[in-house]
Amino acid sequence: MAFFATSHGKSPCDGIGGTVKREAAKKSLQSATTGHILTPINLYTWASCSTEGIAFLYCSKEKIQQHSEELAEQFDQAHTVSGTTDNHCYQPAGLGTLHVSRISRDATFFTAKVSDTDDIPADSKPVELAAD
């Protein structure tokens, strides 16, 4: 089961994601014989109906696979950024480059080339995963 909240770094979504997962586990454990949350669609349905103030998006496995295939060539051409375990702030600095620093708002950073800009079409846009 994929649940992406914790994959997006340290921000409010990290706490929200942890709370939703904890509440979903509690709800599932409290269900005697039915109503267990065992699949991504069960989690999405339960969370959408049970949680106010948070918008949930369900993205099917097929939709993720489709976008993965579309992005595979671009990912294959990406350059590795050295020191990823030592640095925690990555900010776009231009097409194909990032400013990398130890912590957020650090005045000291280095510029990392993450792709060859010639390989990326100038009109390329981030892919958005749309709900089915």
A tleap script that builds the chain and sets N, CA, C and O, in Angstrom:
source leaprc.protein.ff14SB
mol = sequence {
  NMET ALA PHE PHE ALA THR SER HIE GLY LYS
  SER PRO CYS ASP GLY ILE GLY GLY THR VAL
  LYS ARG GLU ALA ALA LYS LYS SER LEU GLN
  SER ALA THR THR GLY HIE ILE LEU THR PRO
  ILE ASN LEU TYR THR TRP ALA SER CYS SER
  THR GLU GLY ILE ALA PHE LEU TYR CYS SER
  LYS GLU LYS ILE GLN GLN HIE SER GLU GLU
  LEU ALA GLU GLN PHE ASP GLN ALA HIE THR
  VAL SER GLY THR THR ASP ASN HIE CYS TYR
  GLN PRO ALA GLY LEU GLY THR LEU HIE VAL
  SER ARG ILE SER ARG ASP ALA THR PHE PHE
  THR ALA LYS VAL SER ASP THR ASP ASP ILE
  PRO ALA ASP SER LYS PRO VAL GLU LEU ALA
  ALA CASP
}
set mol.1.N position { 0.848 -1.164 0.000 }
set mol.1.CA position { 0.000 0.000 0.000 }
set mol.1.C position { 0.896 1.229 0.000 }
set mol.1.O position { 1.777 1.362 0.850 }
set mol.2.N position { 0.675 2.110 -0.935 }
set mol.2.CA position { 1.461 3.330 -1.006 }
set mol.2.C position { 0.710 4.466 -0.327 }
set mol.2.O position { -0.485 4.667 -0.543 }
set mol.3.N position { 1.429 5.186 0.484 }
set mol.3.CA position { 0.872 6.374 1.128 }
set mol.3.C position { 1.990 7.371 1.152 }
set mol.3.O position { 2.981 7.168 1.852 }
set mol.4.N position { 1.859 8.456 0.398 }
set mol.4.CA position { 2.988 9.308 0.094 }
set mol.4.C position { 3.289 10.427 1.078 }
set mol.4.O position { 4.308 11.097 0.907 }
set mol.5.N position { 2.488 10.670 2.080 }
set mol.5.CA position { 2.701 11.849 2.932 }
set mol.5.C position { 4.116 11.921 3.499 }
set mol.5.O position { 4.714 12.997 3.502 }
set mol.6.N position { 4.662 10.815 3.974 }
set mol.6.CA position { 5.991 10.868 4.584 }
set mol.6.C position { 7.106 10.946 3.560 }
set mol.6.O position { 8.261 11.164 3.926 }
set mol.7.N position { 6.792 10.777 2.302 }
set mol.7.CA position { 7.820 10.861 1.269 }
set mol.7.C position { 8.092 12.280 0.826 }
set mol.7.O position { 8.943 12.498 -0.037 }
set mol.8.N position { 7.404 13.241 1.383 }
set mol.8.CA position { 7.532 14.617 0.921 }
set mol.8.C position { 8.339 15.496 1.853 }
set mol.8.O position { 8.235 16.720 1.765 }
set mol.9.N position { 9.123 14.939 2.725 }
set mol.9.CA position { 10.003 15.740 3.560 }
set mol.9.C position { 9.379 16.168 4.867 }
set mol.9.O position { 8.262 15.777 5.206 }
set mol.10.N position { 10.116 16.972 5.584 }
set mol.10.CA position { 9.666 17.451 6.892 }
set mol.10.C position { 8.869 18.728 6.706 }
set mol.10.O position { 9.426 19.792 6.439 }
set mol.11.N position { 7.586 18.610 6.846 }
set mol.11.CA position { 6.677 19.741 6.692 }
set mol.11.C position { 5.367 19.354 7.380 }
set mol.11.O position { 5.270 18.265 7.947 }
set mol.12.N position { 4.375 20.216 7.338 }
set mol.12.CA position { 3.096 19.855 7.961 }
set mol.12.C position { 2.516 18.539 7.449 }
set mol.12.O position { 1.841 17.831 8.196 }
set mol.13.N position { 2.774 18.199 6.169 }
set mol.13.CA position { 2.208 16.960 5.648 }
set mol.13.C position { 2.778 15.738 6.353 }
set mol.13.O position { 2.129 14.693 6.391 }
set mol.14.N position { 3.976 15.850 6.910 }
set mol.14.CA position { 4.578 14.734 7.637 }
set mol.14.C position { 3.738 14.396 8.873 }
set mol.14.O position { 3.446 13.227 9.127 }
set mol.15.N position { 3.356 15.409 9.632 }
set mol.15.CA position { 2.522 15.193 10.810 }
set mol.15.C position { 1.121 14.761 10.450 }
set mol.15.O position { 0.542 13.894 11.104 }
set mol.16.N position { 0.573 15.365 9.409 }
set mol.16.CA position { -0.772 14.997 8.959 }
set mol.16.C position { -0.776 13.553 8.488 }
set mol.16.O position { -1.675 12.784 8.831 }
set mol.17.N position { 0.228 13.184 7.703 }
set mol.17.CA position { 0.315 11.804 7.208 }
set mol.17.C position { 0.424 10.797 8.336 }
set mol.17.O position { -0.228 9.753 8.306 }
set mol.18.N position { 1.245 11.105 9.334 }
set mol.18.CA position { 1.396 10.209 10.479 }
set mol.18.C position { 0.101 10.073 11.265 }
set mol.18.O position { -0.252 8.980 11.707 }
set mol.19.N position { -0.607 11.186 11.439 }
set mol.19.CA position { -1.881 11.152 12.166 }
set mol.19.C position { -2.914 10.328 11.410 }
set mol.19.O position { -3.613 9.510 12.008 }
set mol.20.N position { -3.015 10.539 10.099 }
set mol.20.CA position { -3.981 9.784 9.294 }
set mol.20.C position { -3.661 8.293 9.345 }
set mol.20.O position { -4.562 7.472 9.519 }
set mol.21.N position { -2.381 7.938 9.194 }
set mol.21.CA position { -2.019 6.514 9.236 }
set mol.21.C position { -2.292 5.910 10.609 }
set mol.21.O position { -2.762 4.777 10.699 }
set mol.22.N position { -2.005 6.648 11.677 }
set mol.22.CA position { -2.267 6.138 13.028 }
set mol.22.C position { -3.763 5.938 13.256 }
set mol.22.O position { -4.178 4.915 13.801 }
set mol.23.N position { -4.569 6.907 12.843 }
set mol.23.CA position { -6.021 6.794 13.011 }
set mol.23.C position { -6.601 5.674 12.156 }
set mol.23.O position { -7.521 4.978 12.586 }
set mol.24.N position { -6.070 5.495 10.951 }
set mol.24.CA position { -6.529 4.408 10.085 }
set mol.24.C position { -6.180 3.046 10.697 }
set mol.24.O position { -6.991 2.121 10.665 }
set mol.25.N position { -4.985 2.931 11.246 }
set mol.25.CA position { -4.590 1.671 11.897 }
set mol.25.C position { -5.472 1.397 13.103 }
set mol.25.O position { -5.902 0.263 13.314 }
set mol.26.N position { -5.745 2.428 13.896 }
set mol.26.CA position { -6.608 2.267 15.070 }
set mol.26.C position { -8.004 1.843 14.645 }
set mol.26.O position { -8.578 0.931 15.240 }
set mol.27.N position { -8.560 2.484 13.630 }
set mol.27.CA position { -9.903 2.151 13.140 }
set mol.27.C position { -9.923 0.705 12.655 }
set mol.27.O position { -10.858 -0.038 12.951 }
set mol.28.N position { -8.909 0.314 11.924 }
set mol.28.CA position { -8.849 -1.037 11.375 }
set mol.28.C position { -8.717 -2.075 12.488 }
set mol.28.O position { -9.351 -3.128 12.430 }
set mol.29.N position { -7.894 -1.784 13.504 }
set mol.29.CA position { -7.718 -2.722 14.618 }
set mol.29.C position { -8.973 -2.829 15.480 }
set mol.29.O position { -9.227 -3.873 16.081 }
set mol.30.N position { -9.752 -1.761 15.543 }
set mol.30.CA position { -10.973 -1.775 16.348 }
set mol.30.C position { -12.128 -2.473 15.643 }
set mol.30.O position { -13.140 -2.777 16.274 }
set mol.31.N position { -11.996 -2.730 14.358 }
set mol.31.CA position { -13.044 -3.424 13.608 }
set mol.31.C position { -12.942 -4.918 13.901 }
set mol.31.O position { -11.904 -5.544 13.686 }
set mol.32.N position { -14.048 -5.471 14.396 }
set mol.32.CA position { -14.035 -6.876 14.815 }
set mol.32.C position { -13.880 -7.830 13.636 }
set mol.32.O position { -12.897 -8.568 13.564 }
set mol.33.N position { -14.827 -7.825 12.723 }
set mol.33.CA position { -14.778 -8.805 11.633 }
set mol.33.C position { -14.863 -8.172 10.248 }
set mol.33.O position { -14.463 -8.794 9.264 }
set mol.34.N position { -15.376 -6.953 10.156 }
set mol.34.CA position { -15.476 -6.277 8.866 }
set mol.34.C position { -14.985 -4.839 9.015 }
set mol.34.O position { -14.779 -4.349 10.125 }
set mol.35.N position { -14.804 -4.186 7.891 }
set mol.35.CA position { -14.414 -2.777 7.919 }
set mol.35.C position { -12.934 -2.527 8.097 }
set mol.35.O position { -12.524 -1.401 8.378 }
set mol.36.N position { -12.120 -3.569 7.937 }
set mol.36.CA position { -10.675 -3.380 8.041 }
set mol.36.C position { -10.159 -2.590 6.843 }
set mol.36.O position { -10.688 -2.714 5.738 }
set mol.37.N position { -9.143 -1.792 7.059 }
set mol.37.CA position { -8.541 -0.995 5.986 }
set mol.37.C position { -7.344 -1.783 5.471 }
set mol.37.O position { -6.270 -1.785 6.072 }
set mol.38.N position { -7.561 -2.456 4.332 }
set mol.38.CA position { -6.548 -3.375 3.821 }
set mol.38.C position { -5.982 -2.988 2.459 }
set mol.38.O position { -4.986 -3.560 2.017 }
set mol.39.N position { -6.608 -2.021 1.790 }
set mol.39.CA position { -6.158 -1.638 0.448 }
set mol.39.C position { -6.052 -0.115 0.355 }
set mol.39.O position { -6.620 0.599 1.181 }
set mol.40.N position { -5.333 0.376 -0.638 }
set mol.40.CA position { -5.248 1.829 -0.810 }
set mol.40.C position { -6.616 2.487 -1.007 }
set mol.40.O position { -6.854 3.578 -0.488 }
set mol.41.N position { -7.515 1.837 -1.750 }
set mol.41.CA position { -8.835 2.431 -1.964 }
set mol.41.C position { -9.636 2.439 -0.658 }
set mol.41.O position { -10.419 3.360 -0.428 }
set mol.42.N position { -9.451 1.417 0.207 }
set mol.42.CA position { -10.093 1.421 1.531 }
set mol.42.C position { -9.595 2.605 2.354 }
set mol.42.O position { -10.386 3.284 3.009 }
set mol.43.N position { -8.295 2.851 2.321 }
set mol.43.CA position { -7.719 3.968 3.063 }
set mol.43.C position { -8.254 5.292 2.541 }
set mol.43.O position { -8.649 6.160 3.320 }
set mol.44.N position { -8.265 5.445 1.222 }
set mol.44.CA position { -8.767 6.681 0.612 }
set mol.44.C position { -10.240 6.912 0.984 }
set mol.44.O position { -10.612 8.014 1.388 }
set mol.45.N position { -11.055 5.898 0.852 }
set mol.45.CA position { -12.480 6.025 1.160 }
set mol.45.C position { -12.688 6.373 2.620 }
set mol.45.O position { -13.449 7.286 2.941 }
set mol.46.N position { -12.014 5.651 3.511 }
set mol.46.CA position { -12.154 5.925 4.947 }
set mol.46.C position { -11.680 7.339 5.277 }
set mol.46.O position { -12.381 8.080 5.966 }
set mol.47.N position { -10.507 7.717 4.793 }
set mol.47.CA position { -9.940 9.027 5.124 }
set mol.47.C position { -10.800 10.163 4.576 }
set mol.47.O position { -11.012 11.165 5.260 }
set mol.48.N position { -11.295 10.014 3.348 }
set mol.48.CA position { -12.118 11.057 2.737 }
set mol.48.C position { -13.414 11.281 3.508 }
set mol.48.O position { -13.889 12.412 3.615 }
set mol.49.N position { -13.981 10.209 4.043 }
set mol.49.CA position { -15.254 10.308 4.767 }
set mol.49.C position { -15.062 10.644 6.241 }
set mol.49.O position { -15.972 11.185 6.870 }
set mol.50.N position { -13.911 10.337 6.798 }
set mol.50.CA position { -13.708 10.448 8.243 }
set mol.50.C position { -12.859 11.631 8.677 }
set mol.50.O position { -12.776 11.919 9.871 }
set mol.51.N position { -12.240 12.309 7.758 }
set mol.51.CA position { -11.300 13.364 8.111 }
set mol.51.C position { -11.730 14.683 7.483 }
set mol.51.O position { -11.868 14.782 6.264 }
set mol.52.N position { -11.940 15.687 8.315 }
set mol.52.CA position { -12.333 17.004 7.818 }
set mol.52.C position { -11.106 17.900 7.660 }
set mol.52.O position { -10.149 17.805 8.429 }
set mol.53.N position { -11.150 18.752 6.672 }
set mol.53.CA position { -10.103 19.754 6.504 }
set mol.53.C position { -8.865 19.277 5.761 }
set mol.53.O position { -7.912 20.038 5.597 }
set mol.54.N position { -8.865 18.040 5.316 }
set mol.54.CA position { -7.723 17.518 4.562 }
set mol.54.C position { -8.259 16.935 3.256 }
set mol.54.O position { -9.191 16.130 3.265 }
set mol.55.N position { -7.676 17.339 2.151 }
set mol.55.CA position { -8.074 16.812 0.848 }
set mol.55.C position { -7.210 15.596 0.528 }
set mol.55.O position { -5.983 15.662 0.608 }
set mol.56.N position { -7.842 14.506 0.172 }
set mol.56.CA position { -7.133 13.285 -0.183 }
set mol.56.C position { -7.272 13.046 -1.674 }
set mol.56.O position { -8.302 13.364 -2.267 }
set mol.57.N position { -6.241 12.488 -2.274 }
set mol.57.CA position { -6.232 12.181 -3.693 }
set mol.57.C position { -5.930 10.704 -3.850 }
set mol.57.O position { -4.948 10.203 -3.304 }
set mol.58.N position { -6.767 10.014 -4.591 }
set mol.58.CA position { -6.497 8.606 -4.876 }
set mol.58.C position { -5.891 8.517 -6.268 }
set mol.58.O position { -6.447 9.034 -7.237 }
set mol.59.N position { -4.772 7.871 -6.351 }
set mol.59.CA position { -4.092 7.674 -7.618 }
set mol.59.C position { -3.890 6.177 -7.808 }
set mol.59.O position { -3.210 5.528 -7.014 }
set mol.60.N position { -4.479 5.640 -8.855 }
set mol.60.CA position { -4.430 4.197 -9.085 }
set mol.60.C position { -3.022 3.728 -9.446 }
set mol.60.O position { -2.185 4.504 -9.906 }
set mol.61.N position { -2.794 2.458 -9.228 }
set mol.61.CA position { -1.520 1.838 -9.576 }
set mol.61.C position { -1.251 1.993 -11.077 }
set mol.61.O position { -0.110 2.195 -11.493 }
set mol.62.N position { -2.305 1.898 -11.878 }
set mol.62.CA position { -2.167 2.036 -13.324 }
set mol.62.C position { -1.733 3.455 -13.709 }
set mol.62.O position { -0.904 3.634 -14.601 }
set mol.63.N position { -2.296 4.453 -13.036 }
set mol.63.CA position { -1.942 5.849 -13.321 }
set mol.63.C position { -0.482 6.113 -12.934 }
set mol.63.O position { 0.236 6.807 -13.653 }
set mol.64.N position { -0.053 5.567 -11.813 }
set mol.64.CA position { 1.341 5.721 -11.392 }
set mol.64.C position { 2.269 5.047 -12.398 }
set mol.64.O position { 3.303 5.608 -12.759 }
set mol.65.N position { 1.907 3.851 -12.854 }
set mol.65.CA position { 2.718 3.129 -13.843 }
set mol.65.C position { 2.798 3.920 -15.148 }
set mol.65.O position { 3.865 4.010 -15.756 }
set mol.66.N position { 1.677 4.491 -15.578 }
set mol.66.CA position { 1.647 5.277 -16.807 }
set mol.66.C position { 2.613 6.461 -16.706 }
set mol.66.O position { 3.394 6.698 -17.627 }
set mol.67.N position { 2.568 7.194 -15.612 }
set mol.67.CA position { 3.451 8.348 -15.455 }
set mol.67.C position { 4.899 7.916 -15.259 }
set mol.67.O position { 5.813 8.617 -15.693 }
set mol.68.N position { 5.121 6.786 -14.619 }
set mol.68.CA position { 6.486 6.278 -14.450 }
set mol.68.C position { 7.123 5.988 -15.801 }
set mol.68.O position { 8.290 6.304 -16.029 }
set mol.69.N position { 6.357 5.393 -16.680 }
set mol.69.CA position { 6.866 5.096 -18.023 }
set mol.69.C position { 7.144 6.383 -18.794 }
set mol.69.O position { 8.140 6.473 -19.513 }
set mol.70.N position { 6.270 7.378 -18.649 }
set mol.70.CA position { 6.452 8.651 -19.338 }
set mol.70.C position { 7.709 9.374 -18.853 }
set mol.70.O position { 8.356 10.076 -19.630 }
set mol.71.N position { 8.053 9.212 -17.597 }
set mol.71.CA position { 9.186 9.929 -17.011 }
set mol.71.C position { 10.487 9.123 -17.000 }
set mol.71.O position { 11.540 9.662 -16.662 }
set mol.72.N position { 10.427 7.848 -17.363 }
set mol.72.CA position { 11.593 6.966 -17.250 }
set mol.72.C position { 12.811 7.507 -17.994 }
set mol.72.O position { 13.916 7.501 -17.451 }
set mol.73.N position { 12.628 7.970 -19.215 }
set mol.73.CA position { 13.764 8.481 -19.993 }
set mol.73.C position { 14.376 9.708 -19.325 }
set mol.73.O position { 15.599 9.837 -19.258 }
set mol.74.N position { 13.534 10.604 -18.836 }
set mol.74.CA position { 14.025 11.796 -18.165 }
set mol.74.C position { 14.780 11.428 -16.890 }
set mol.74.O position { 15.829 12.006 -16.606 }
set mol.75.N position { 14.259 10.477 -16.125 }
set mol.75.CA position { 14.929 10.040 -14.903 }
set mol.75.C position { 16.261 9.374 -15.219 }
set mol.75.O position { 17.236 9.556 -14.490 }
set mol.76.N position { 16.309 8.603 -16.305 }
set mol.76.CA position { 17.549 7.927 -16.687 }
set mol.76.C position { 18.656 8.919 -17.027 }
set mol.76.O position { 19.836 8.598 -16.887 }
set mol.77.N position { 18.294 10.106 -17.469 }
set mol.77.CA position { 19.276 11.119 -17.845 }
set mol.77.C position { 19.657 12.030 -16.684 }
set mol.77.O position { 20.507 12.906 -16.840 }
set mol.78.N position { 19.042 11.837 -15.532 }
set mol.78.CA position { 19.320 12.702 -14.384 }
set mol.78.C position { 20.702 12.396 -13.807 }
set mol.78.O position { 21.160 11.253 -13.822 }
set mol.79.N position { 21.353 13.445 -13.299 }
set mol.79.CA position { 22.658 13.298 -12.664 }
set mol.79.C position { 22.473 13.110 -11.158 }
set mol.79.O position { 21.565 13.689 -10.561 }
set mol.80.N position { 23.320 12.317 -10.562 }
set mol.80.CA position { 23.300 12.120 -9.119 }
set mol.80.C position { 23.855 13.360 -8.434 }
set mol.80.O position { 24.843 13.939 -8.885 }
set mol.81.N position { 23.217 13.763 -7.346 }
set mol.81.CA position { 23.707 14.885 -6.544 }
set mol.81.C position { 24.495 14.288 -5.381 }
set mol.81.O position { 23.934 13.543 -4.578 }
set mol.82.N position { 25.766 14.599 -5.282 }
set mol.82.CA position { 26.564 14.049 -4.196 }
set mol.82.C position { 26.186 14.713 -2.878 }
set mol.82.O position { 25.804 15.884 -2.850 }
set mol.83.N position { 26.292 13.976 -1.810 }
set mol.83.CA position { 26.029 14.506 -0.481 }
set mol.83.C position { 24.560 14.568 -0.098 }
set mol.83.O position { 24.183 15.341 0.783 }
set mol.84.N position { 23.725 13.765 -0.749 }
set mol.84.CA position { 22.287 13.856 -0.456 }
set mol.84.C position { 21.959 13.480 0.985 }
set mol.84.O position { 20.968 13.969 1.528 }
set mol.85.N position { 22.755 12.633 1.615 }
set mol.85.CA position { 22.467 12.274 3.009 }
set mol.85.C position { 22.928 13.342 3.990 }
set mol.85.O position { 22.470 13.380 5.132 }
set mol.86.N position { 23.830 14.208 3.548 }
set mol.86.CA position { 24.348 15.265 4.420 }
set mol.86.C position { 23.606 16.591 4.277 }
set mol.86.O position { 23.720 17.466 5.135 }
set mol.87.N position { 22.852 16.736 3.202 }
set mol.87.CA position { 22.164 17.992 2.924 }
set mol.87.C position { 20.657 17.776 2.950 }
set mol.87.O position { 20.164 16.691 2.642 }
set mol.88.N position { 19.940 18.823 3.320 }
set mol.88.CA position { 18.503 18.666 3.507 }
set mol.88.C position { 17.670 19.705 2.790 }
set mol.88.O position { 16.443 19.681 2.890 }
set mol.89.N position { 18.303 20.620 2.069 }
set mol.89.CA position { 17.561 21.669 1.381 }
set mol.89.C position { 17.968 21.663 -0.091 }
set mol.89.O position { 19.139 21.850 -0.420 }
set mol.90.N position { 16.999 21.450 -0.963 }
set mol.90.CA position { 17.219 21.400 -2.399 }
set mol.90.C position { 16.232 22.354 -3.059 }
set mol.90.O position { 15.023 22.128 -3.020 }
set mol.91.N position { 16.748 23.420 -3.665 }
set mol.91.CA position { 15.881 24.418 -4.274 }
set mol.91.C position { 16.219 24.568 -5.748 }
set mol.91.O position { 17.393 24.661 -6.106 }
set mol.92.N position { 15.202 24.592 -6.611 }
set mol.92.CA position { 15.462 24.789 -8.036 }
set mol.92.C position { 16.197 26.105 -8.263 }
set mol.92.O position { 15.818 27.143 -7.720 }
set mol.93.N position { 17.249 26.049 -9.070 }
set mol.93.CA position { 18.036 27.249 -9.365 }
set mol.93.C position { 17.925 27.606 -10.840 }
set mol.93.O position { 18.433 28.641 -11.271 }
set mol.94.N position { 17.288 26.784 -11.587 }
set mol.94.CA position { 17.143 26.977 -13.026 }
set mol.94.C position { 16.883 25.625 -13.653 }
set mol.94.O position { 16.860 24.606 -12.962 }
set mol.95.N position { 16.689 25.615 -14.938 }
set mol.95.CA position { 16.431 24.363 -15.627 }
set mol.95.C position { 17.660 23.467 -15.542 }
set mol.95.O position { 18.711 23.794 -16.094 }
set mol.96.N position { 17.531 22.353 -14.860 }
set mol.96.CA position { 18.629 21.403 -14.754 }
set mol.96.C position { 19.592 21.635 -13.613 }
set mol.96.O position { 20.601 20.935 -13.523 }
set mol.97.N position { 19.321 22.604 -12.724 }
set mol.97.CA position { 20.226 22.854 -11.603 }
set mol.97.C position { 19.463 23.059 -10.296 }
set mol.97.O position { 18.308 23.486 -10.287 }
set mol.98.N position { 20.138 22.744 -9.202 }
set mol.98.CA position { 19.596 22.928 -7.861 }
set mol.98.C position { 20.607 23.659 -6.996 }
set mol.98.O position { 21.816 23.509 -7.176 }
set mol.99.N position { 20.110 24.446 -6.062 }
set mol.99.CA position { 20.956 24.961 -4.987 }
set mol.99.C position { 20.791 23.990 -3.831 }
set mol.99.O position { 19.672 23.718 -3.397 }
set mol.100.N position { 21.900 23.470 -3.335 }
set mol.100.CA position { 21.898 22.455 -2.287 }
set mol.100.C position { 22.567 23.028 -1.049 }
set mol.100.O position { 23.683 23.543 -1.123 }
set mol.101.N position { 21.889 22.942 0.087 }
set mol.101.CA position { 22.479 23.423 1.335 }
set mol.101.C position { 22.195 22.449 2.465 }
set mol.101.O position { 21.301 21.607 2.379 }
set mol.102.N position { 22.964 22.583 3.504 }
set mol.102.CA position { 22.858 21.691 4.666 }
set mol.102.C position { 21.487 21.775 5.309 }
set mol.102.O position { 20.880 20.752 5.627 }
set mol.103.N position { 20.993 23.003 5.503 }
set mol.103.CA position { 19.686 23.210 6.128 }
set mol.103.C position { 18.936 24.298 5.363 }
set mol.103.O position { 19.532 25.030 4.573 }
set mol.104.N position { 17.645 24.401 5.597 }
set mol.104.CA position { 16.839 25.437 4.964 }
set mol.104.C position { 17.343 26.813 5.358 }
set mol.104.O position { 17.808 27.020 6.478 }
set mol.105.N position { 17.248 27.739 4.437 }
set mol.105.CA position { 17.634 29.142 4.647 }
set mol.105.C position { 19.117 29.317 4.982 }
set mol.105.O position { 19.508 30.342 5.542 }
set mol.106.N position { 19.921 28.350 4.651 }
set mol.106.CA position { 21.368 28.460 4.850 }
set mol.106.C position { 21.931 29.323 3.727 }
set mol.106.O position { 21.629 29.092 2.557 }
set mol.107.N position { 22.736 30.300 4.069 }
set mol.107.CA position { 23.330 31.188 3.071 }
set mol.107.C position { 24.423 30.481 2.275 }
set mol.107.O position { 24.780 30.924 1.184 }
set mol.108.N position { 24.954 29.389 2.813 }
set mol.108.CA position { 26.006 28.637 2.143 }
set mol.108.C position { 25.362 27.477 1.382 }
set mol.108.O position { 24.660 26.651 1.964 }
set mol.109.N position { 25.610 27.430 0.092 }
set mol.109.CA position { 25.056 26.365 -0.733 }
set mol.109.C position { 26.006 26.081 -1.883 }
set mol.109.O position { 26.930 26.851 -2.145 }
set mol.110.N position { 25.774 24.973 -2.562 }
set mol.110.CA position { 26.476 24.728 -3.813 }
set mol.110.C position { 25.430 24.458 -4.886 }
set mol.110.O position { 24.308 24.048 -4.587 }
set mol.111.N position { 25.805 24.690 -6.121 }
set mol.111.CA position { 24.896 24.472 -7.238 }
set mol.111.C position { 25.218 23.125 -7.847 }
set mol.111.O position { 26.359 22.850 -8.220 }
set mol.112.N position { 24.200 22.291 -7.944 }
set mol.112.CA position { 24.376 20.950 -8.505 }
set mol.112.C position { 23.677 20.867 -9.852 }
set mol.112.O position { 22.531 21.290 -10.001 }
set mol.113.N position { 24.375 20.323 -10.815 }
set mol.113.CA position { 23.777 20.091 -12.125 }
set mol.113.C position { 23.065 18.739 -12.050 }
set mol.113.O position { 23.700 17.708 -11.826 }
set mol.114.N position { 21.760 18.751 -12.236 }
set mol.114.CA position { 20.996 17.511 -12.094 }
set mol.114.C position { 20.583 16.927 -13.433 }
set mol.114.O position { 20.144 15.779 -13.504 }
set mol.115.N position { 20.722 17.713 -14.495 }
set mol.115.CA position { 20.438 17.196 -15.833 }
set mol.115.C position { 21.096 18.100 -16.860 }
set mol.115.O position { 21.479 19.232 -16.567 }
set mol.116.N position { 21.216 17.579 -18.058 }
set mol.116.CA position { 21.716 18.386 -19.167 }
set mol.116.C position { 20.534 19.159 -19.720 }
set mol.116.O position { 19.595 18.564 -20.247 }
set mol.117.N position { 20.570 20.459 -19.608 }
set mol.117.CA position { 19.421 21.265 -20.015 }
set mol.117.C position { 19.062 21.069 -21.478 }
set mol.117.O position { 17.910 21.277 -21.859 }
set mol.118.N position { 20.019 20.676 -22.303 }
set mol.118.CA position { 19.723 20.423 -23.714 }
set mol.118.C position { 18.802 19.223 -23.881 }
set mol.118.O position { 18.098 19.110 -24.884 }
set mol.119.N position { 18.808 18.324 -22.894 }
set mol.119.CA position { 17.998 17.114 -22.968 }
set mol.119.C position { 16.551 17.352 -22.541 }
set mol.119.O position { 15.693 16.501 -22.778 }
set mol.120.N position { 16.264 18.505 -21.913 }
set mol.120.CA position { 14.936 18.783 -21.400 }
set mol.120.C position { 14.276 19.824 -22.290 }
set mol.120.O position { 14.815 20.918 -22.459 }
set mol.121.N position { 13.124 19.507 -22.859 }
set mol.121.CA position { 12.450 20.504 -23.691 }
set mol.121.C position { 12.130 21.746 -22.874 }
set mol.121.O position { 11.714 21.638 -21.720 }
set mol.122.N position { 12.319 22.922 -23.458 }
set mol.122.CA position { 12.093 24.180 -22.744 }
set mol.122.C position { 10.655 24.330 -22.285 }
set mol.122.O position { 10.389 24.996 -21.285 }
set mol.123.N position { 9.720 23.714 -23.009 }
set mol.123.CA position { 8.314 23.844 -22.635 }
set mol.123.C position { 7.837 22.717 -21.724 }
set mol.123.O position { 6.636 22.594 -21.479 }
set mol.124.N position { 8.748 21.898 -21.220 }
set mol.124.CA position { 8.329 20.782 -20.360 }
set mol.124.C position { 7.775 21.312 -19.047 }
set mol.124.O position { 8.265 22.299 -18.497 }
set mol.125.N position { 6.758 20.644 -18.564 }
set mol.125.CA position { 6.100 21.032 -17.317 }
set mol.125.C position { 6.126 19.837 -16.394 }
set mol.125.O position { 6.215 18.701 -16.860 }
set mol.126.N position { 6.049 20.067 -15.075 }
set mol.126.CA position { 5.954 18.949 -14.152 }
set mol.126.C position { 4.698 18.132 -14.452 }
set mol.126.O position { 3.652 18.694 -14.776 }
set mol.127.N position { 4.798 16.837 -14.345 }
set mol.127.CA position { 3.645 15.971 -14.550 }
set mol.127.C position { 2.787 15.989 -13.308 }
set mol.127.O position { 3.289 15.783 -12.203 }
set mol.128.N position { 1.517 16.228 -13.469 }
set mol.128.CA position { 0.587 16.202 -12.353 }
set mol.128.C position { -0.197 14.912 -12.405 }
set mol.128.O position { -0.706 14.533 -13.460 }
set mol.129.N position { -0.299 14.237 -11.281 }
set mol.129.CA position { -1.090 13.022 -11.210 }
set mol.129.C position { -2.536 13.417 -11.002 }
set mol.129.O position { -2.876 14.025 -9.987 }
set mol.130.N position { -3.372 13.085 -11.933 }
set mol.130.CA position { -4.779 13.445 -11.835 }
set mol.130.C position { -5.570 12.313 -11.205 }
set mol.130.O position { -5.246 11.139 -11.389 }
set mol.131.N position { -6.593 12.666 -10.470 }
set mol.131.CA position { -7.473 11.657 -9.872 }
set mol.131.C position { -8.244 10.952 -10.977 }
set mol.131.O position { -8.623 11.567 -11.974 }
set mol.132.N position { -8.469 9.677 -10.796 }
set mol.132.CA position { -9.263 8.921 -11.779 }
set mol.132.C position { -10.734 9.167 -11.588 }
set mol.132.O position { -11.553 8.615 -12.324 }
savepdb mol mol.pdb
quit
